[in-house]
Amino acid sequence: MSDDGAGADDAGDAAASGGEDEATASGGDDLRQNVGRRFARLPATDAEREVEGRATREEVLDWWETRFGIQPETFAEYTFWEKGAGKIWALAGEVVSPIEVEAIGMKFLRTRQEHWKPTTDAVQRFGRDASTNVIELDAAQARAFAAGEDLEPDWDGDWGYLIAAHEIAGGVEPIGVGLFTHGTLRSMVPKGRQRDL
């Protein structure tokens, strides 16, 4: 899967993967610690949380429903995993936890920051089910957004991360993540995935 974000995530990923705890660095394997090279399944609820700061499945589902109106049932077949500080991945299926692999499923969500951020992959996969905070772009805006350009759309909804979408063949298709503040929609399409259409 590709990295997501406009450069800022890359620095965060590097810092998170290098931030292994002392127990692991000294050869220990404390499963109650966050380890940058290891995927650990998110706990179902706060009562099951063992790693401080780790999101729960319940919180992740609540966030998608509150922010975008995507119902929890949409993710019924998916398990969620954290690798590094707040990098959440979604996997259609089950594997043993914890597991040390390079990647698992798709990058899905960034937590452990003030405002949680969905990835482009997650928005393109699940954004069709969104009923709120979706900004529909016209053809010219959609082309500019896909090329990584910032826009000044007529939007009177929430600030923050939005799903940018465009109508294609009678349906609204998600393009990617946009950050809307002060009248500007900043394209968060990763540089490697930007396209001139």
GUVEXVEX-973299 format. One record per residue: residue number from 1; x, y, z of N, C-alpha, C in turn. Coordinates in steps of 0.2 Angstrom, whole numbers, plus 2048, in hexadecimal, padded with zeros to 3 digits. Example, Ala and Ser with C-alpha at 12.3 -4.5 7.8 and 13.67 -1.06 7.14 Angstrom:
2
1 842 7E4 827 83E 7EA 827 842 7F0 827 .
2 840 7F5 823 844 7FB 824 840 800 827 .
! end
This chain:
197
1 804 7FA 800 800 800 800 804 806 800 .
2 802 80B 7FD 806 812 7FD 805 816 803 .
3 80A 81A 804 80A 81E 80A 804 823 809 .
4 802 826 80E 7FC 82B 80D 7FE 832 811 .
5 7FC 837 80E 7FD 83E 810 802 842 80C .
6 803 848 80E 806 84D 809 80D 84E 80C .
7 811 849 80E 818 849 811 818 849 818 .
8 813 84C 81C 813 84C 823 813 845 826 .
9 80F 840 823 80F 839 825 815 836 825 .
10 819 837 820 820 834 81F 824 835 825 .
11 824 83B 827 829 83D 82D 826 83A 833 .
12 81F 83A 834 81C 836 83A 81D 82F 83A .
13 81D 82C 834 81E 825 833 825 823 836 .
14 82A 827 833 831 825 835 832 826 83C .
15 82F 82B 83F 830 82C 846 82C 827 84A .
16 826 825 848 823 820 84C 826 819 84B .
17 829 817 845 82C 811 845 833 810 848 .
18 836 816 849 83C 816 84D 83B 816 854 .
19 835 817 857 834 819 85E 832 812 862 .
20 836 80D 861 835 807 865 836 808 86C .
21 832 805 870 833 805 878 839 802 87A .
22 83B 804 880 841 801 883 841 7FA 884 .
23 83B 7F7 886 83B 7F0 887 83D 7EC 881 .
24 83A 7EE 87B 83C 7EB 875 843 7EC 873 .
25 846 7F2 874 84C 7F3 872 851 7EF 876 .
26 84F 7ED 87C 854 7E9 881 852 7E2 880 .
27 84E 7E0 87B 84D 7D9 87A 846 7D6 87D .
28 843 7DA 881 83D 7D8 884 837 7D9 87F .
29 831 7D6 880 82C 7D6 87B 825 7D7 87F .
30 825 7DD 882 81F 7DF 886 819 7E1 881 .
31 814 7DD 881 80E 7DE 87D 80A 7E4 87F .
32 80C 7E7 885 808 7EC 887 80B 7F3 885 .
33 810 7F2 880 814 7F8 87D 813 7F9 876 .
34 813 7FF 873 812 800 86C 819 7FF 869 .
35 819 7FB 864 820 7F9 861 81F 7FB 859 .
36 824 7FF 857 823 801 850 824 7FC 84B .
37 827 7F7 84C 827 7F1 847 822 7EC 847 .
38 81E 7ED 84C 819 7E7 84D 812 7EA 84D .
39 80E 7E6 849 806 7E7 849 803 7E4 84F .
40 7FF 7E8 852 7FB 7E5 857 7F3 7E7 856 .
41 7EF 7E2 857 7E8 7E3 856 7E5 7E8 85B .
42 7E1 7EC 858 7DE 7F1 85D 7D9 7EE 862 .
43 7D9 7F0 868 7D4 7ED 86D 7CD 7EF 86B .
44 7C8 7EA 86D 7C2 7EC 86B 7BF 7F2 86E .
45 7C0 7F3 875 7BE 7F8 879 7C3 7FB 87D .
46 7C2 801 880 7C6 804 885 7C8 7FF 88B .
47 7C3 7FB 88D 7C4 7F7 892 7CA 7F1 891 .
48 7CB 7F0 88A 7D0 7EB 888 7D6 7EE 886 .
49 7D7 7F5 886 7DD 7F8 884 7E3 7F7 889 .
50 7E8 7F5 886 7EE 7F4 88A 7F4 7F9 889 .
51 7F4 7FB 883 7F9 800 881 7F6 807 881 .
52 7F9 80B 885 7F7 812 886 7F7 816 87F .
53 7F1 819 87E 7F1 81D 878 7EE 819 872 .
54 7EE 813 872 7EC 80F 86C 7E4 80F 86B .
55 7E2 811 865 7DB 811 864 7D8 80A 865 .
56 7D1 80A 866 7CE 804 866 7CA 803 860 .
57 7C7 7FD 85F 7C3 7FC 859 7BD 800 85A .
58 7BA 801 860 7B4 804 861 7B5 80C 85F .
59 7BB 80F 861 7BC 816 860 7BD 817 858 .
60 7C0 812 855 7C1 813 84D 7BA 813 84A .
61 7B6 80E 84C 7B0 80E 848 7AB 814 84A .
62 7AC 816 850 7A8 81C 852 7AA 822 84E .
63 7B1 823 84D 7B4 828 849 7B1 828 842 .
64 7B2 823 83F 7AF 822 838 7A8 824 837 .
65 7A4 822 83C 79D 823 83C 79B 82B 83E .
66 79F 82D 843 79E 834 844 7A0 839 83F .
67 7A6 838 83D 7A9 83C 838 7A6 83C 831 .
68 7A5 836 82E 7A3 835 828 79C 831 827 .
69 799 82F 82C 792 82C 82C 793 825 829 .
70 799 822 829 79A 81B 827 798 816 82D .
71 793 812 82C 791 80E 831 796 808 833 .
72 796 807 839 79B 802 83C 79A 7FB 838 .
73 795 7F9 836 794 7F3 832 798 7F2 82C .
74 79A 7F8 829 79E 7F8 823 7A5 7F5 824 .
75 7A7 7F5 82B 7AE 7F2 82C 7AD 7EC 830 .
76 7A7 7E8 830 7A6 7E2 834 7AC 7DD 832 .
77 7AE 7DC 82C 7B2 7D7 82A 7BA 7D9 82B .
78 7BB 7DF 82D 7C2 7E2 82E 7C4 7E1 835 .
79 7CB 7E0 836 7CE 7E1 83C 7D3 7E7 83B .
80 7D4 7EA 841 7D8 7F0 841 7DF 7EF 845 .
81 7E4 7F2 843 7EB 7F0 845 7EF 7F7 846 .
82 7F3 7F8 84B 7F7 7FD 84C 7FE 7FB 84B .
83 802 7FF 847 809 7FE 847 80C 805 847 .
84 811 806 84C 813 80C 84D 80E 810 851 .
85 810 817 852 80B 81B 856 805 81E 852 .
86 800 81A 852 7FA 81D 84F 7F9 81B 848 .
87 7FD 817 845 7FC 815 83E 7F7 80F 83E .
88 7F1 810 83C 7EC 80A 83D 7EB 807 836 .
89 7EB 801 835 7EA 7FD 82F 7E4 7F9 830 .
90 7E0 7F8 82A 7DA 7F3 82A 7DC 7ED 826 .
91 7DA 7E8 828 7DB 7E1 825 7D4 7DE 824 .
92 7D2 7DB 81E 7CC 7D7 81D 7CE 7D0 81F .
93 7CD 7CF 826 7CF 7C8 828 7D2 7C8 82F .
94 7D5 7C2 831 7D8 7C1 837 7DF 7BF 836 .
95 7E4 7C1 83B 7EA 7BE 83C 7EC 7BE 843 .
96 7F1 7BB 845 7F3 7BB 84C 7F5 7C1 84E .
97 7F4 7C3 855 7F7 7CA 857 7FB 7C8 85D .
98 801 7CC 85E 804 7D0 859 807 7CD 853 .
99 809 7D0 84E 80D 7CD 848 812 7D2 846 .
100 818 7D0 844 81D 7D4 841 81D 7D3 83A .
101 81A 7D7 836 81B 7D7 82F 81B 7DE 82C .
102 81D 7DF 826 81E 7E6 823 818 7EA 822 .
103 812 7E6 820 80C 7E9 81F 806 7E4 820 .
104 800 7E7 821 7FB 7E2 822 7F4 7E6 820 .
105 7F1 7E4 81B 7EB 7E7 818 7ED 7EE 815 .
106 7E9 7F3 817 7EA 7FA 814 7EB 7FF 81A .
107 7EF 804 819 7EF 809 81D 7E8 80D 81E .
108 7E6 80E 824 7DF 810 824 7DE 816 828 .
109 7E1 818 82D 7E0 81E 831 7E6 81F 835 .
110 7E7 826 836 7EC 828 83B 7E9 82B 841 .
111 7EB 828 847 7E8 82A 84D 7EE 82D 851 .
112 7EE 82E 858 7F3 831 85C 7F5 838 85A .
113 7F1 83C 857 7F2 843 855 7EB 846 857 .
114 7EB 84D 857 7E5 850 859 7DF 84F 855 .
115 7E0 84E 84E 7DA 84D 84A 7DC 846 846 .
116 7D8 841 847 7D9 83B 843 7D9 83C 83C .
117 7DD 839 838 7DD 83A 831 7DC 833 82D .
118 7D7 833 829 7D6 82D 825 7DB 82D 81F .
119 7DD 827 81D 7E2 826 817 7DE 827 810 .
120 7E1 828 80B 7DE 828 804 7DC 821 803 .
121 7DF 81C 804 7DD 815 803 7D6 814 806 .
122 7D6 816 80D 7D0 814 810 7CA 818 80E .
123 7CB 81F 80C 7C6 823 809 7C4 820 802 .
124 7C8 81E 7FE 7C6 81B 7F8 7C3 815 7F8 .
125 7C4 811 7FD 7C1 80A 7FE 7BA 80B 801 .
126 7BA 80F 807 7B3 80F 80B 7AF 816 80A .
127 7B2 81B 806 7AF 821 806 7A8 821 802 .
128 7A7 81C 7FE 7A0 81C 7FB 79B 81B 800 .
129 79C 819 806 797 818 80B 796 81E 810 .
130 79A 823 80E 79A 829 813 793 82D 811 .
131 791 830 816 78B 834 815 78C 83B 818 .
132 791 83D 81B 793 843 81D 79A 845 81C .
133 79B 84C 81C 7A2 84E 81B 7A5 84C 815 .
134 7A1 84B 80F 7A3 84A 809 7A2 850 805 .
135 7A8 852 802 7A7 858 7FD 7A8 856 7F6 .
136 7A2 857 7F2 7A2 855 7EB 7A5 85B 7E7 .
137 7AA 859 7E3 7AE 85E 7DF 7AB 85D 7D8 .
138 7AB 863 7D4 7AA 862 7CD 7B0 860 7C9 .
139 7AF 85F 7C3 7B4 85C 7BF 7BB 85F 7BF .
140 7BB 866 7BF 7C1 86A 7BF 7C4 86A 7C6 .
141 7C0 86A 7CB 7C2 869 7D2 7C5 863 7D3 .
142 7C2 85D 7D1 7C4 857 7D2 7CB 855 7CF .
143 7CC 858 7C9 7D3 858 7C5 7D8 85B 7C9 .
144 7D7 861 7CC 7DB 865 7D0 7DD 861 7D6 .
145 7D8 85F 7D9 7D9 85B 7E0 7DD 855 7DF .
146 7DC 851 7D9 7E0 84B 7D8 7E7 84D 7D6 .
147 7E8 853 7D4 7EF 855 7D2 7F3 858 7D8 .
148 7EF 858 7DE 7F2 85A 7E4 7F1 862 7E6 .
149 7ED 865 7E2 7EC 86C 7E3 7E7 86E 7E8 .
150 7E8 873 7EB 7E3 876 7F0 7DD 879 7ED .
151 7D7 879 7F0 7D1 87C 7ED 7CE 881 7F2 .
152 7CA 885 7EF 7C6 889 7F4 7BF 888 7F2 .
153 7BC 882 7F4 7B5 881 7F2 7B0 884 7F6 .
154 7AA 884 7F4 7A4 887 7F8 7A2 881 7FC .
155 7A4 881 802 7A3 87C 807 7A1 87F 80E .
156 79B 87E 810 799 880 817 798 87B 81C .
157 79B 875 81B 79B 870 820 7A1 870 825 .
158 7A2 86B 828 7A7 86A 82D 7AE 86C 82A .
159 7B3 86E 82F 7BA 86F 82D 7BD 868 82F .
160 7C3 867 82C 7C7 861 82E 7C7 85D 828 .
161 7C8 856 829 7C9 852 824 7C3 850 820 .
162 7C2 851 81A 7BC 84F 816 7BE 84A 811 .
163 7B9 847 80E 7B9 842 808 7B8 846 802 .
164 7BD 847 7FE 7BC 84B 7F8 7B9 845 7F2 .
165 7B4 847 7EF 7B1 842 7EA 7AF 846 7E4 .
166 7AD 842 7DF 7AB 845 7D9 7A6 840 7D5 .
167 7A1 842 7D2 79C 83E 7CF 79F 83B 7C9 .
168 79E 834 7C8 7A1 831 7C2 79C 82B 7C1 .
169 799 82B 7BA 795 826 7B8 78F 825 7BD .
170 78C 82B 7BF 786 82B 7C3 787 829 7CA .
171 78D 828 7CD 78F 827 7D4 794 82C 7D6 .
172 794 82D 7DD 799 831 7DF 79F 82D 7E2 .
173 7A5 82E 7DF 7AB 82A 7E1 7B0 82E 7E5 .
174 7B2 82C 7EA 7B7 82F 7EE 7BE 830 7EB .
175 7C1 836 7EB 7C7 837 7E8 7CD 836 7ED .
176 7CC 839 7F3 7D1 839 7F8 7CF 83D 7FE .
177 7D4 83E 802 7D3 842 808 7D5 84A 807 .
178 7D0 84E 809 7D2 855 809 7D2 858 810 .
179 7D6 85D 811 7D5 861 818 7D3 868 817 .
180 7CD 869 81A 7C9 86F 819 7CA 874 81F .
181 7CD 879 81E 7CE 87F 823 7CE 885 820 .
182 7CB 88A 823 7CB 891 821 7C9 892 819 .
183 7C5 88E 817 7C2 88F 810 7C6 88C 80B .
184 7CC 888 80D 7D0 885 808 7D0 87D 809 .
185 7CF 879 804 7CF 872 804 7D6 870 801 .
186 7DA 86D 806 7E1 86B 804 7E0 864 802 .
187 7E3 862 7FC 7E3 85C 7FA 7E8 858 7FE .
188 7E6 852 800 7EB 84E 804 7ED 848 800 .
189 7EC 848 7F9 7ED 842 7F5 7F5 842 7F5 .
190 7F8 83C 7F7 7FF 83B 7F7 802 83D 7F1 .
191 808 840 7F1 80C 842 7EB 80D 83D 7E6 .
192 80E 837 7E8 80F 831 7E4 809 82F 7E0 .
193 803 831 7E3 7FD 82F 7E0 7F9 835 7DC .
194 7FC 83B 7DC 7F9 841 7D9 7F9 840 7D1 .
195 7F4 842 7CE 7F3 841 7C7 7F1 847 7C3 .
196 7F4 849 7BD 7F1 84E 7B9 7EC 84B 7B4 .
197 7E6 84C 7B5 7E0 849 7B1 7DD 84E 7AC .
! end
